Every structure is written in C-alpha cells, then in structure tokens.
C-alpha cells in the first residue's frame, strides 16, 4: 500500500510541476509581449532562465503517465516555438527592423517627409532603450531612398505613399495577428508541414471568418491567438479571453 501511495504522490507532484511550468510559460509570454510593445523596459531574461531550468530538470524525470507525458511534450513544443519567435523579434529590435516600430516610423514619415530623431522616436512610443539603434537604421534607409529617388529624377525627401489601411477584425488587434503570423511561419518551417504556408493576407481572411464565430459562441469580446502543431500540420487557434 505504501508503494502505491508513493507512486500516486509522485504522479501528483509531476502534474503540479507541469502545471506550474504552463503558468510560468503563459506569464513569460505576456512579459515578452509587454517588452515588445514598449511597456516593459527590458526583456524578462531572469524569468526565461528560470523557465529553462525547470524544463531541463523535468526532462530528467521519467514520466510514466501517458497523459502527463503528452502534456509535457506539448508544452515543450510551445516553448520551442515561442523562444524562436522571441529570439527573432529581439534581433529585429536590435537591428532596428521591428515591424511595430517601423509602422510607427512610416506614419511619421508620411506626415513629415523625413526620418525620426531619437527624441521623436521616444515620443511616438518606441522605448528609449532601442530608440537610438532604430533611428540610425531609419536614417540610413531614408538616405538610401533619397539617393534612389534622385537617380530616377524624383524629388529627394518625398515620403513614400502610405499603405492602404487593413480592415480591422473584431476581437483582436492587428499587432496580435502579425505576431501570430510570425510564429506560424516559424512553426511551419520547423514542423515541415507539407502544405504551402499561408500568406498574412490569407490568414487575415480566415480569422475574419473564424473569430466572429468564436466571439458569438463563447460570449466574449476578445480572443487570444496561438499556433498548434497537430499531426505534423500547423494550425491557428483562437481562444476566448475572459474579462
């Protein structure tokens, strides 16, 4: 009887540890998104190292229960996809090519016809810690565009025409769609999905049909987007957000 009790305790302990890691992963994801949006001043490196340590420790544990083993492996898949996305976004931020920052700069360029200064970059919401590198790259790009315009006989400094506005999808902002698209393309590459990868426009079309159904069925106002790998195929998921 003691052996059975001990085994049950061990299974409960493993289940509790996996649950703790799932909660920490969700929180870590939120912290990274806050950093990417400029709310947090620095990436959550300490929390990420702690999560990595927990995963390495659990990988050394034999998990006899098939359901718990599948749950842990699913979480590992999410971790791999998320870390790939975080690393790529951090590189974009360091090089001044991060999509959200570029979109803000393009709006400024369309209005004023010139690249941002560092103070202007901070004023429109680009965090101070990455404003300098971003501005330097944008100024180089502006100089390059002006050189091309001059070579073609165009007026130097003329701003590029603004991109057409994207129709909003209720329940989710466009930044979240672009973020899940980057995770989708990375997952599609890693999973070697035999189907052609969807374009961003095609994903928007599908979400424009899917999300209103989720909002109506789940009686919610917002959804959270995620990527899942099922039978070697990458799929987009929309989960209701409880408020």
MDAnalysis code that builds the backbone (N, CA, C; Angstrom):
import MDAnalysis as mda
import numpy as np

u = mda.Universe.empty(729, n_residues=243, atom_resindex=np.repeat(np.arange(243), 3), trajectory=True)
u.add_TopologyAttr("name", ["N", "CA", "C"] * 243)
u.add_TopologyAttr("resid", np.arange(1, 244))
u.add_TopologyAttr("resname", ["UNK", "UNK", "UNK", "UNK", "UNK", "UNK", "UNK", "UNK", "UNK", "UNK", "UNK", "UNK", "UNK", "UNK", "UNK", "UNK", "UNK", "UNK", "UNK", "UNK", "UNK", "UNK", "UNK", "UNK", "UNK", "UNK", "UNK", "UNK", "UNK", "UNK", "UNK", "UNK", "UNK", "UNK", "UNK", "UNK", "UNK", "UNK", "UNK", "UNK", "UNK", "UNK", "UNK", "UNK", "UNK", "UNK", "UNK", "UNK", "UNK", "UNK", "UNK", "UNK", "UNK", "UNK", "UNK", "UNK", "UNK", "UNK", "UNK", "UNK", "UNK", "UNK", "UNK", "UNK", "UNK", "UNK", "UNK", "UNK", "UNK", "UNK", "UNK", "UNK", "UNK", "UNK", "UNK", "UNK", "UNK", "UNK", "UNK", "UNK", "UNK", "UNK", "UNK", "UNK", "UNK", "UNK", "UNK", "UNK", "UNK", "UNK", "UNK", "UNK", "UNK", "UNK", "UNK", "UNK", "UNK", "UNK", "UNK", "UNK", "UNK", "UNK", "UNK", "UNK", "UNK", "UNK", "UNK", "UNK", "UNK", "UNK", "UNK", "UNK", "UNK", "UNK", "UNK", "UNK", "UNK", "UNK", "UNK", "UNK", "UNK", "UNK", "UNK", "UNK", "UNK", "UNK", "UNK", "UNK", "UNK", "UNK", "UNK", "UNK", "UNK", "UNK", "UNK", "UNK", "UNK", "UNK", "UNK", "UNK", "UNK", "UNK", "UNK", "UNK", "UNK", "UNK", "UNK", "UNK", "UNK", "UNK", "UNK", "UNK", "UNK", "UNK", "UNK", "UNK", "UNK", "UNK", "UNK", "UNK", "UNK", "UNK", "UNK", "UNK", "UNK", "UNK", "UNK", "UNK", "UNK", "UNK", "UNK", "UNK", "UNK", "UNK", "UNK", "UNK", "UNK", "UNK", "UNK", "UNK", "UNK", "UNK", "UNK", "UNK", "UNK", "UNK", "UNK", "UNK", "UNK", "UNK", "UNK", "UNK", "UNK", "UNK", "UNK", "UNK", "UNK", "UNK", "UNK", "UNK", "UNK", "UNK", "UNK", "UNK", "UNK", "UNK", "UNK", "UNK", "UNK", "UNK", "UNK", "UNK", "UNK", "UNK", "UNK", "UNK", "UNK", "UNK", "UNK", "UNK", "UNK", "UNK", "UNK", "UNK", "UNK", "UNK", "UNK", "UNK", "UNK", "UNK", "UNK", "UNK", "UNK", "UNK", "UNK", "UNK", "UNK", "UNK", "UNK", "UNK", "UNK", "UNK", "UNK"])
u.atoms.positions = np.array([
    [0.821, -1.203, 0.000],
    [0.000, 0.000, 0.000],
    [0.856, 1.254, 0.000],
    [1.969, 1.237, 0.712],
    [2.844, 2.410, 0.744],
    [3.412, 2.721, -0.621],
    [3.771, 1.633, -1.387],
    [4.328, 1.865, -2.719],
    [3.315, 2.555, -3.619],
    [2.050, 2.101, -3.537],
    [1.021, 2.723, -4.343],
    [0.828, 4.180, -3.969],
    [0.819, 4.437, -2.677],
    [0.647, 5.819, -2.220],
    [1.792, 6.692, -2.687],
    [2.997, 6.112, -2.605],
    [4.161, 6.884, -3.025],
    [4.110, 7.182, -4.515],
    [3.689, 6.188, -5.314],
    [3.575, 6.390, -6.744],
    [2.553, 7.450, -7.082],
    [1.419, 7.424, -6.342],
    [0.388, 8.423, -6.578],
    [0.899, 9.811, -6.249],
    [1.645, 9.898, -5.132],
    [2.203, 11.196, -4.757],
    [3.161, 11.697, -5.835],
    [3.951, 10.785, -6.383],
    [4.897, 11.170, -7.420],
    [4.174, 11.697, -8.649],
    [3.118, 11.027, -9.062],
    [2.346, 11.476, -10.217],
    [1.717, 12.836, -9.940],
    [1.190, 13.019, -8.748],
    [0.594, 14.310, -8.389],
    [1.653, 15.403, -8.392],
    [2.846, 15.053, -7.914],
    [3.925, 16.034, -7.887],
    [4.320, 16.447, -9.305],
    [4.435, 15.466, -10.198],
    [4.791, 15.773, -11.590],
    [3.716, 16.628, -12.242],
    [2.453, 16.286, -11.987],
    [1.352, 17.062, -12.555],
    [1.387, 18.505, -12.057],
    [1.703, 18.674, -10.769],
    [1.781, 20.021, -10.197],
    [2.932, 20.807, -10.823],
    [4.072, 20.137, -11.046],
    [5.220, 20.824, -11.646],
    [4.933, 21.236, -13.079],
    [4.262, 20.361, -13.836],
    [3.906, 20.709, -15.213],
    [2.928, 21.880, -15.223],
    [1.967, 21.838, -14.314],
    [1.024, 22.953, -14.214],
    [1.718, 24.264, -13.890],
    [2.717, 24.199, -12.997],
    [3.476, 25.406, -12.655],
    [4.231, 25.931, -13.878],
    [4.827, 25.029, -14.662],
    [5.565, 25.453, -15.848],
    [4.638, 26.058, -16.899],
    [3.443, 25.491, -17.043],
    [2.485, 26.052, -18.001],
    [2.091, 27.473, -17.614],
    [1.886, 27.679, -16.311],
    [1.542, 29.027, -15.850],
    [2.705, 29.995, -16.042],
    [3.907, 29.529, -15.746],
    [5.087, 30.376, -15.926],
    [5.309, 30.712, -17.396],
    [5.039, 29.745, -18.285],
    [5.218, 29.992, -19.718],
    [4.217, 31.039, -20.203],
    [2.976, 30.933, -19.746],
    [1.968, 31.934, -20.126],
    [2.368, 33.315, -19.618],
    [2.869, 33.372, -18.383],
    [3.283, 34.661, -17.834],
    [4.501, 35.204, -18.603],
    [5.437, 34.316, -18.951],
    [6.623, 34.740, -19.692],
    [6.236, 35.291, -21.058],
    [5.284, 34.651, -21.681],
    [4.795, 35.146, -22.972],
    [4.232, 36.559, -22.825],
    [3.454, 36.776, -21.758],
    [2.904, 38.107, -21.521],
    [3.979, 39.146, -21.268],
    [5.029, 38.756, -20.535],
    [6.123, 39.686, -20.255],
    [6.869, 40.078, -21.530],
    [7.095, 39.094, -22.418],
    [7.776, 39.411, -23.682],
    [6.923, 40.331, -24.541],
    [5.609, 40.070, -24.601],
    [4.749, 40.941, -25.394],
    [4.739, 42.355, -24.821],
    [4.773, 42.472, -23.494],
    [4.830, 43.794, -22.870],
    [6.129, 44.506, -23.236],
    [7.223, 43.749, -23.279],
    [8.509, 44.352, -23.685],
    [8.480, 44.763, -25.143],
    [7.942, 43.903, -26.010],
    [7.898, 44.224, -27.434],
    [7.022, 45.460, -27.701],
    [5.990, 45.645, -26.865],
    [5.106, 46.796, -27.028],
    [5.687, 48.055, -26.390],
    [6.793, 47.898, -25.630],
    [7.417, 49.053, -25.001],
    [6.935, 49.326, -23.595],
    [6.065, 48.448, -23.046],
    [5.566, 48.643, -21.682],
    [6.653, 48.323, -20.663],
    [7.361, 47.218, -20.882],
    [8.483, 46.845, -20.023],
    [9.779, 47.386, -20.628],
    [10.714, 47.787, -19.771],
    [11.959, 48.405, -20.242],
    [12.996, 47.381, -20.706],
    [12.900, 46.152, -20.206],
    [13.917, 45.141, -20.538],
    [13.238, 43.785, -20.727],
    [13.820, 42.911, -21.549],
    [13.239, 41.567, -21.718],
    [13.348, 40.767, -20.430],
    [12.421, 39.835, -20.195],
    [12.396, 39.072, -18.936],
    [13.422, 37.937, -18.920],
    [14.700, 38.286, -18.916],
    [15.757, 37.271, -19.001],
    [15.791, 36.349, -17.788],
    [15.564, 36.913, -16.596],
    [15.614, 36.091, -15.376],
    [14.498, 35.059, -15.398],
    [13.281, 35.486, -15.734],
    [12.152, 34.561, -15.795],
    [12.368, 33.497, -16.875],
    [13.014, 33.879, -17.973],
    [13.273, 32.911, -19.041],
    [14.299, 31.873, -18.591],
    [15.347, 32.313, -17.905],
    [16.339, 31.346, -17.409],
    [15.705, 30.396, -16.401],
    [14.809, 30.909, -15.568],
    [14.125, 30.064, -14.583],
    [13.261, 29.030, -15.293],
    [12.557, 29.446, -16.344],
    [11.725, 28.518, -17.103],
    [12.570, 27.454, -17.784],
    [13.685, 27.845, -18.340],
    [14.581, 26.902, -18.997],
    [15.118, 25.868, -18.005],
    [15.429, 26.345, -16.791],
    [15.923, 25.425, -15.747],
    [14.854, 24.403, -15.382],
    [13.614, 24.845, -15.211],
    [12.530, 23.934, -14.853],
    [12.314, 22.871, -15.930],
    [12.413, 23.284, -17.192],
    [12.223, 22.337, -18.284],
    [13.347, 21.299, -18.309],
    [14.587, 21.760, -18.151],
    [15.722, 20.832, -18.147],
    [15.615, 19.832, -17.004],
    [15.186, 20.299, -15.836],
    [15.019, 19.404, -14.689],
    [13.934, 18.367, -14.964],
    [12.810, 18.814, -15.542],
    [11.715, 17.884, -15.808],
    [12.087, 16.865, -16.882],
    [12.932, 17.263, -17.818],
    [13.355, 16.331, -18.864],
    [14.177, 15.174, -18.316],
    [14.720, 15.352, -17.127],
    [15.480, 14.274, -16.489],
    [14.579, 13.312, -15.710],
    [13.305, 13.697, -15.538],
    [12.371, 12.884, -14.757],
    [11.636, 11.893, -15.657],
    [11.565, 10.617, -15.261],
    [10.738, 9.672, -16.024],
    [9.255, 9.964, -15.770],
    [8.477, 10.169, -16.837],
    [7.048, 10.432, -16.701],
    [6.306, 9.210, -17.214],
    [5.837, 8.394, -16.296],
    [5.179, 7.148, -16.672],
    [3.782, 7.335, -17.213],
    [3.081, 8.346, -16.737],
    [1.710, 8.568, -17.160],
    [1.675, 9.142, -18.572],
    [0.989, 8.461, -19.497],
    [0.981, 8.868, -20.903],
    [0.353, 10.239, -21.090],
    [-0.711, 10.518, -20.328],
    [-1.381, 11.809, -20.465],
    [-0.467, 12.952, -20.033],
    [0.242, 12.758, -18.919],
    [1.159, 13.790, -18.445],
    [2.345, 13.944, -19.381],
    [2.810, 12.820, -19.946],
    [3.936, 12.875, -20.881],
    [3.550, 13.680, -22.132],
    [2.332, 13.444, -22.639],
    [1.855, 14.195, -23.803],
    [1.703, 15.677, -23.461],
    [1.200, 15.946, -22.276],
    [1.018, 17.340, -21.848],
    [2.353, 18.072, -21.760],
    [3.366, 17.375, -21.237],
    [4.690, 17.983, -21.124],
    [5.304, 18.215, -22.509],
    [5.173, 17.233, -23.404],
    [5.724, 17.382, -24.750],
    [5.033, 18.515, -25.513],
    [3.726, 18.677, -25.306],
    [3.005, 19.774, -25.944],
    [3.536, 21.117, -25.450],
    [3.829, 21.176, -24.159],
    [4.371, 22.408, -23.610],
    [5.766, 22.684, -24.157],
    [6.553, 21.640, -24.348],
    [7.889, 21.796, -24.932],
    [7.782, 22.367, -26.348],
    [6.801, 21.886, -27.124],
    [6.595, 22.414, -28.482],
    [6.305, 23.906, -28.434],
    [5.436, 24.310, -27.500],
    [5.122, 25.737, -27.357],
    [6.382, 26.520, -26.985],
    [7.181, 25.972, -26.092],
    [8.408, 26.643, -25.641],
    [9.363, 26.853, -26.817],
    [9.524, 25.824, -27.645],
    [10.434, 25.924, -28.791],
    [9.950, 27.002, -29.762],
    [8.652, 27.007, -30.051],
    [8.102, 27.996, -30.972],
    [8.232, 29.411, -30.416],
    [7.924, 29.550, -29.126],
    [7.967, 30.882, -28.516],
    [9.394, 31.420, -28.453],
    [10.352, 30.572, -28.049],
    [11.729, 31.060, -27.942],
    [12.274, 31.448, -29.312],
    [11.891, 30.711, -30.358],
    [12.321, 31.074, -31.710],
    [11.749, 32.441, -32.099],
    [10.488, 32.650, -31.778],
    [9.839, 33.944, -32.075],
    [10.475, 35.066, -31.265],
    [10.699, 34.832, -29.971],
    [11.316, 35.866, -29.124],
    [12.711, 36.222, -29.639],
    [13.503, 35.206, -29.959],
    [14.873, 35.473, -30.425],
    [14.876, 36.278, -31.717],
    [13.983, 35.908, -32.641],
    [13.927, 36.620, -33.914],
    [13.478, 38.073, -33.708],
    [12.482, 38.271, -32.840],
    [11.992, 39.632, -32.588],
    [13.057, 40.467, -31.892],
    [13.803, 39.858, -30.966],
    [14.887, 40.589, -30.307],
    [15.948, 41.023, -31.309],
    [16.255, 40.145, -32.274],
    [17.226, 40.520, -33.310],
    [16.690, 41.677, -34.159],
    [15.391, 41.641, -34.463],
    [14.794, 42.731, -35.243],
    [14.865, 44.045, -34.472],
    [14.618, 43.986, -33.176],
    [14.678, 45.194, -32.354],
    [16.096, 45.745, -32.333],
    [17.064, 44.862, -32.153],
    [18.463, 45.300, -32.103],
    [18.913, 45.907, -33.425],
    [18.389, 45.399, -34.544],
    [18.817, 45.895, -35.855],
    [17.949, 47.046, -36.360],
    [16.889, 47.391, -35.583],
    [16.024, 48.493, -35.988],
    [15.026, 48.143, -37.070],
    [14.664, 46.861, -37.195],
    [13.718, 46.449, -38.236],
    [12.427, 45.874, -37.661],
    [12.190, 46.090, -36.375],
    [10.994, 45.513, -35.746],
    [9.740, 46.131, -36.360],
    [8.792, 45.279, -36.751],
    [7.629, 45.689, -37.528],
    [6.822, 46.799, -36.850],
    [6.566, 46.687, -35.561],
    [5.750, 47.704, -34.888],
    [6.447, 49.064, -34.883],
    [7.749, 49.049, -34.627],
    [8.493, 50.310, -34.630],
    [8.528, 50.905, -36.031],
    [8.708, 50.049, -37.037],
    [8.760, 50.530, -38.419],
    [7.422, 51.150, -38.816],
    [6.311, 50.534, -38.392],
    [4.992, 51.073, -38.725],
    [4.811, 52.466, -38.137],
    [5.277, 52.669, -36.892],
    [5.185, 53.995, -36.285],
    [6.020, 55.008, -37.073],
    [7.206, 54.590, -37.481],
    [8.088, 55.499, -38.222],
    [7.506, 55.839, -39.594],
    [6.852, 54.885, -40.238],
    [6.264, 55.148, -41.553],
    [5.146, 56.175, -41.462],
    [4.353, 56.115, -40.375],
    [3.303, 57.113, -40.194],
    [3.925, 58.513, -40.043],
    [5.024, 58.582, -39.273],
    [5.715, 59.856, -39.095],
    [6.288, 60.348, -40.429],
    [6.866, 59.437, -41.209],
    [7.463, 59.798, -42.493],
    [6.399, 60.316, -43.450],
    [5.225, 59.677, -43.434],
    [4.143, 60.114, -44.310],
    [3.670, 61.516, -43.935],
    [3.729, 61.834, -42.635],
    [3.261, 63.153, -42.180],
    [4.311, 64.244, -42.412],
    [5.597, 63.946, -42.110],
    [6.615, 64.997, -42.105],
    [7.645, 64.865, -43.215],
    [7.689, 63.713, -43.881],
    [8.587, 63.562, -45.004],
    [10.042, 63.419, -44.642],
    [10.355, 63.038, -43.431],
    [11.754, 62.847, -43.031],
    [11.830, 61.769, -41.953],
    [13.040, 61.270, -41.721],
    [13.232, 60.234, -40.704],
    [13.079, 60.823, -39.307],
    [12.818, 59.955, -38.356],
    [12.664, 60.364, -36.961],
    [13.985, 60.802, -36.350],
    [13.893, 61.695, -35.360],
    [15.020, 61.913, -34.457],
    [14.829, 60.967, -33.274],
    [15.870, 60.816, -32.472],
    [15.770, 59.917, -31.326],
    [14.674, 60.372, -30.370],
    [14.564, 61.674, -30.129],
    [13.532, 62.195, -29.232],
    [12.136, 61.940, -29.804],
    [11.987, 62.099, -31.115],
    [10.682, 61.842, -31.741],
    [10.326, 60.364, -31.673],
    [11.329, 59.505, -31.825],
    [11.072, 58.068, -31.727],
    [10.521, 57.706, -30.349],
    [11.120, 58.263, -29.325],
    [10.654, 58.004, -27.960],
    [9.252, 58.573, -27.763],
    [9.012, 59.753, -28.350],
    [7.716, 60.416, -28.181],
    [6.570, 59.628, -28.794],
    [6.820, 58.882, -29.881],
    [5.742, 58.120, -30.514],
    [5.621, 56.710, -29.947],
    [6.414, 56.403, -28.905],
    [6.227, 55.134, -28.217],
    [7.312, 54.100, -28.381],
    [8.359, 54.397, -29.142],
    [9.470, 53.451, -29.260],
    [10.302, 53.565, -27.991],
    [10.502, 52.457, -27.245],
    [11.212, 52.533, -25.968],
    [12.597, 53.159, -26.105],
    [12.981, 53.926, -25.096],
    [14.256, 54.648, -25.124],
    [15.438, 53.706, -25.322],
    [15.338, 52.495, -24.767],
    [16.444, 51.558, -24.855],
    [16.751, 51.084, -26.253],
    [15.794, 51.191, -27.173],
    [16.048, 50.748, -28.552],
    [15.845, 51.870, -29.560],
    [15.591, 53.072, -29.082],
    [15.327, 54.201, -29.991],
    [16.552, 54.557, -30.819],
    [17.752, 54.580, -30.195],
    [18.954, 55.025, -30.902],
    [19.270, 54.134, -32.102],
    [19.309, 52.807, -31.876],
    [19.619, 51.882, -32.968],
    [18.560, 51.954, -34.059],
    [17.315, 52.124, -33.627],
    [16.240, 52.191, -34.608],
    [16.371, 53.440, -35.482],
    [16.611, 54.581, -34.840],
    [16.710, 55.848, -35.581],
    [17.880, 55.809, -36.556],
    [19.005, 55.250, -36.125],
    [20.171, 55.179, -37.010],
    [19.860, 54.387, -38.271],
    [19.156, 53.275, -38.104],
    [18.819, 52.465, -39.278],
    [17.818, 53.188, -40.173],
    [16.828, 53.837, -39.558],
    [15.836, 54.552, -40.356],
    [16.462, 55.703, -41.147],
    [17.437, 56.383, -40.528],
    [18.112, 57.477, -41.226],
    [18.924, 56.958, -42.409],
    [19.551, 55.789, -42.222],
    [20.286, 55.180, -43.329],
    [19.336, 54.797, -44.463],
    [18.175, 54.231, -44.084],
    [17.194, 53.846, -45.093],
    [16.656, 55.065, -45.830],
    [16.437, 56.162, -45.090],
    [15.952, 57.392, -45.714],
    [16.975, 57.938, -46.710],
    [18.259, 57.915, -46.303],
    [19.323, 58.380, -47.206],
    [19.379, 57.521, -48.464],
    [19.213, 56.216, -48.282],
    [19.222, 55.296, -49.428],
    [18.052, 55.581, -50.362],
    [16.853, 55.804, -49.793],
    [15.677, 56.096, -50.617],
    [15.842, 57.415, -51.375],
    [16.407, 58.407, -50.691],
    [16.617, 59.701, -51.345],
    [17.606, 59.571, -52.508],
    [18.644, 58.740, -52.303],
    [19.609, 58.516, -53.373],
    [18.968, 57.865, -54.578],
    [18.098, 56.876, -54.341],
    [17.402, 56.209, -55.442],
    [16.454, 57.173, -56.140],
    [15.767, 57.999, -55.323],
    [14.820, 58.959, -55.910],
    [15.554, 59.965, -56.785],
    [16.723, 60.432, -56.302],
    [17.500, 61.396, -57.079],
    [17.980, 60.769, -58.385],
    [18.399, 59.506, -58.322],
    [18.890, 58.822, -59.516],
    [17.801, 58.658, -60.562],
    [16.535, 58.553, -60.103],
    [15.418, 58.372, -61.030],
    [14.783, 59.704, -61.431],
    [15.342, 60.808, -60.881],
    [14.782, 62.104, -61.238],
    [13.615, 62.512, -60.389],
    [13.410, 61.802, -59.261],
    [12.320, 62.156, -58.369],
    [12.791, 63.199, -57.390],
    [11.865, 63.792, -56.661],
    [12.201, 64.797, -55.656],
    [12.733, 64.124, -54.413],
    [13.974, 64.458, -53.972],
    [14.508, 63.846, -52.755],
    [13.643, 64.202, -51.556],
    [13.540, 63.270, -50.646],
    [12.815, 63.524, -49.404],
    [11.328, 63.303, -49.516],
    [10.839, 62.974, -50.725],
    [9.400, 62.763, -50.879],
    [8.988, 61.510, -50.127],
    [8.009, 61.578, -49.245],
    [7.624, 60.406, -48.453],
    [6.973, 59.345, -49.316],
    [7.146, 58.114, -48.916],
    [6.507, 57.020, -49.633],
    [5.008, 57.068, -49.384],
    [4.260, 56.614, -50.372],
    [2.815, 56.609, -50.226],
    [2.424, 55.662, -49.100],
    [1.500, 56.072, -48.233],
    [1.100, 55.210, -47.133],
    [0.432, 53.951, -47.645],
    [0.629, 52.846, -46.912],
    [-0.003, 51.603, -47.297],
    [-1.505, 51.671, -47.043],
    [-2.319, 50.993, -47.848],
    [-3.756, 51.009, -47.606],
    [-4.065, 50.430, -46.232],
    [-5.089, 51.007, -45.601],
    [-5.460, 50.567, -44.259],
    [-6.003, 49.144, -44.300],
    [-5.666, 48.361, -43.299],
    [-6.146, 46.995, -43.190],
    [-7.452, 47.002, -42.407],
    [-8.466, 46.327, -42.957],
    [-9.759, 46.280, -42.281],
    [-9.617, 45.575, -40.936],
    [-10.100, 46.233, -39.881],
    [-9.960, 45.681, -38.538],
    [-10.832, 44.443, -38.375],
    [-10.339, 43.488, -37.594],
    [-11.093, 42.281, -37.268],
    [-11.554, 42.407, -35.823],
    [-12.844, 42.321, -35.531],
    [-13.318, 42.493, -34.151],
    [-12.749, 41.433, -33.226],
    [-12.374, 41.865, -32.018],
    [-11.904, 40.927, -31.012],
    [-10.416, 40.716, -30.972],
    [-9.659, 41.298, -31.924],
    [-8.209, 41.112, -31.945],
    [-7.574, 42.281, -32.690],
    [-6.419, 42.768, -32.189],
    [-5.768, 43.877, -32.879],
    [-4.799, 43.345, -33.932],
    [-4.445, 44.214, -34.868],
    [-3.619, 43.785, -35.999],
    [-2.221, 43.374, -35.560],
    [-1.722, 43.986, -34.469],
    [-0.403, 43.601, -33.968],
    [-0.376, 42.148, -33.532],
    [-1.467, 41.671, -32.898],
    [-1.543, 40.273, -32.475],
    [-1.587, 39.340, -33.677],
    [-2.246, 39.776, -34.743],
    [-2.308, 38.952, -35.960],
    [-0.923, 38.831, -36.592],
    [-0.198, 39.942, -36.659],
    [1.148, 39.909, -37.227],
    [2.076, 39.055, -36.369],
    [1.901, 39.125, -35.028],
    [2.744, 38.327, -34.129],
    [2.482, 36.838, -34.310],
    [1.211, 36.449, -34.396],
    [0.904, 35.026, -34.559],
    [1.308, 34.551, -35.950],
    [1.295, 35.461, -36.937],
    [1.754, 35.079, -38.279],
    [3.239, 34.716, -38.257],
    [4.042, 35.497, -37.504],
    [5.473, 35.180, -37.418],
    [5.681, 33.838, -36.720],
    [4.897, 33.562, -35.674],
    [5.006, 32.256, -35.007],
    [4.546, 31.135, -35.942],
    [3.516, 31.425, -36.744],
    [3.002, 30.426, -37.682],
    [4.055, 30.055, -38.721],
    [4.711, 31.056, -39.309],
    [5.705, 30.768, -40.339],
    [6.894, 30.008, -39.762],
    [7.300, 30.361, -38.534],
    [8.411, 29.642, -37.898],
    [8.010, 28.198, -37.607],
    [6.780, 28.002, -37.097],
    [6.300, 26.647, -36.812],
    [6.167, 25.836, -38.096],
    [5.692, 26.465, -39.166],
    [5.530, 25.769, -40.449],
    [6.878, 25.273, -40.958],
    [7.914, 26.101, -40.782],
    [9.248, 25.706, -41.231],
    [9.801, 24.564, -40.385],
    [9.644, 24.664, -39.056],
    [10.208, 23.649, -38.173],
    [9.459, 22.325, -38.263],
    [8.125, 22.401, -38.420],
    [7.331, 21.173, -38.469],
    [7.386, 20.498, -39.832],
    [7.939, 21.211, -40.845],
    [7.989, 20.695, -42.218],
    [6.599, 20.304, -42.704],
    [5.634, 21.177, -42.429],
    [4.258, 20.987, -42.876],
    [4.252, 20.848, -44.395],
    [3.674, 19.750, -44.942],
    [3.697, 19.543, -46.396],
    [2.843, 20.543, -47.165],
    [1.900, 21.202, -46.496],
    [1.042, 22.172, -47.174],
    [1.776, 23.501, -47.359],
    [1.461, 24.239, -48.433],
    [2.088, 25.557, -48.607],
    [1.722, 26.477, -47.440],
    [2.659, 27.297, -47.000],
    [2.386, 28.219, -45.901],
    [1.405, 29.293, -46.356],
    [0.500, 29.670, -45.465],
    [-0.461, 30.727, -45.770],
    [0.230, 32.085, -45.750],
    [-0.243, 32.994, -46.564],
    [0.246, 34.365, -46.517],
    [-0.460, 35.097, -45.387],
    [0.087, 36.267, -45.029],
    [-0.540, 37.073, -43.980],
    [-1.955, 37.486, -44.389],
    [-2.157, 37.852, -45.646],
    [-3.495, 38.236, -46.107],
    [-4.471, 37.079, -46.023],
    [-4.014, 35.881, -46.363],
    [-4.884, 34.710, -46.296],
    [-5.242, 34.387, -44.848],
    [-4.282, 34.562, -43.929],
    [-4.570, 34.334, -42.514],
    [-5.600, 35.333, -42.018],
    [-5.463, 36.592, -42.446],
    [-6.468, 37.598, -42.050],
    [-7.856, 37.207, -42.558],
    [-7.928, 36.702, -43.793],
    [-9.214, 36.290, -44.346],
    [-9.844, 35.182, -43.494],
    [-9.032, 34.212, -43.106],
    [-9.557, 33.100, -42.313],
    [-9.994, 33.568, -40.929],
    [-9.179, 34.431, -40.315],
    [-9.531, 34.932, -38.985],
    [-10.781, 35.804, -39.045],
    [-10.961, 36.530, -40.146],
    [-12.142, 37.386, -40.290],
    [-13.419, 36.550, -40.295],
    [-13.331, 35.294, -40.727],
    [-14.470, 34.386, -40.694],
    [-14.563, 33.627, -39.373],
    [-13.402, 33.235, -38.824],
    [-13.380, 32.376, -37.636],
    [-13.682, 33.136, -36.347],
    [-13.077, 34.306, -36.176],
    [-13.158, 34.993, -34.888],
    [-14.581, 35.418, -34.522],
    [-15.383, 35.985, -35.452],
    [-16.762, 36.327, -35.067],
    [-17.559, 35.133, -34.545],
    [-17.294, 33.929, -35.086],
    [-17.980, 32.736, -34.587],
    [-17.565, 32.431, -33.149],
    [-16.247, 32.554, -32.872],
    [-15.762, 32.305, -31.512],
    [-16.355, 33.325, -30.539],
    [-16.403, 34.590, -30.949],
    [-16.959, 35.635, -30.082],
    [-18.418, 35.347, -29.758],
    [-19.162, 34.887, -30.761],
    [-20.585, 34.608, -30.551],
    [-20.802, 33.341, -29.719],
    [-20.067, 32.280, -30.038],
    [-20.255, 31.002, -29.336],
    [-19.811, 31.073, -27.879],
    [-18.698, 31.783, -27.629],
    [-18.148, 31.844, -26.272],
    [-18.619, 33.081, -25.498],
    [-19.433, 33.903, -26.140],
    [-19.979, 35.097, -25.489],
    [-18.859, 35.945, -24.876],
    [-17.859, 36.262, -25.688],
    [-16.728, 37.058, -25.223],
    [-16.504, 38.214, -26.183],
    [-15.642, 39.143, -25.779],
    [-15.385, 40.332, -26.596],
    [-14.029, 40.284, -27.287],
    [-13.090, 39.453, -26.752],
    [-11.753, 39.399, -27.309],
    [-11.286, 37.954, -27.396],
    [-10.300, 37.698, -28.255],
    [-9.702, 36.371, -28.366],
    [-8.188, 36.491, -28.288],
    [-7.559, 35.368, -27.941],
    [-6.106, 35.259, -27.949],
    [-5.725, 34.271, -29.044],
    [-4.737, 34.617, -29.843],
    [-4.328, 33.777, -30.964],
    [-3.106, 32.950, -30.611],
    [-3.071, 31.720, -31.108],
    [-1.922, 30.856, -30.843],
    [-1.732, 29.919, -32.027],
    [-0.604, 29.220, -32.005],
    [-0.248, 28.263, -33.060],
    [-0.141, 26.884, -32.434],
    [-0.668, 25.879, -33.103],
    [-0.587, 24.497, -32.617],
    [-0.120, 23.604, -33.760],
    [0.597, 22.532, -33.387],
    [1.024, 21.535, -34.361],
    [0.251, 20.252, -34.086],
    [-0.578, 19.839, -35.031],
    [-1.417, 18.653, -34.876],
    [-1.171, 17.712, -36.055],
    [-0.711, 16.511, -35.746],
    [-0.409, 15.522, -36.790],
    [0.553, 16.061, -37.838],
    [1.546, 16.836, -37.385],
    [2.551, 17.377, -38.290],
    [2.089, 18.575, -39.109],
    [0.882, 19.063, -38.836],
    [0.349, 20.212, -39.565],
    [0.169, 21.386, -38.612],
    [0.495, 22.571, -39.077],
    [0.438, 23.780, -38.251],
    [-0.935, 24.422, -38.413],
    [-1.560, 24.729, -37.276],
    [-2.885, 25.315, -37.306],
    [-2.923, 26.548, -36.408],
    [-3.801, 27.476, -36.751],
    [-4.043, 28.660, -35.936],
    [-5.219, 28.387, -35.011],
    [-5.113, 28.870, -33.776],
    [-6.168, 28.693, -32.791],
    [-6.578, 30.063, -32.242],
    [-7.852, 30.240, -32.037],
    [-8.370, 31.463, -31.417],
    [-9.092, 31.070, -30.131],
    [-8.590, 31.569, -28.994],
    [-9.144, 31.222, -27.689],
    [-9.861, 32.427, -27.096],
    [-11.042, 32.217, -26.481],
    [-11.742, 33.342, -25.852],
    [-10.967, 33.894, -24.669],
    [-10.977, 35.206, -24.513],
    [-10.324, 35.872, -23.381],
    [-11.392, 36.235, -22.377],
    [-11.251, 35.723, -21.151],
    [-12.214, 36.045, -20.097],
    [-11.858, 37.370, -19.463],
    [-12.825, 38.240, -19.346],
    [-12.593, 39.574, -18.794],
    [-13.465, 39.802, -17.572],
])
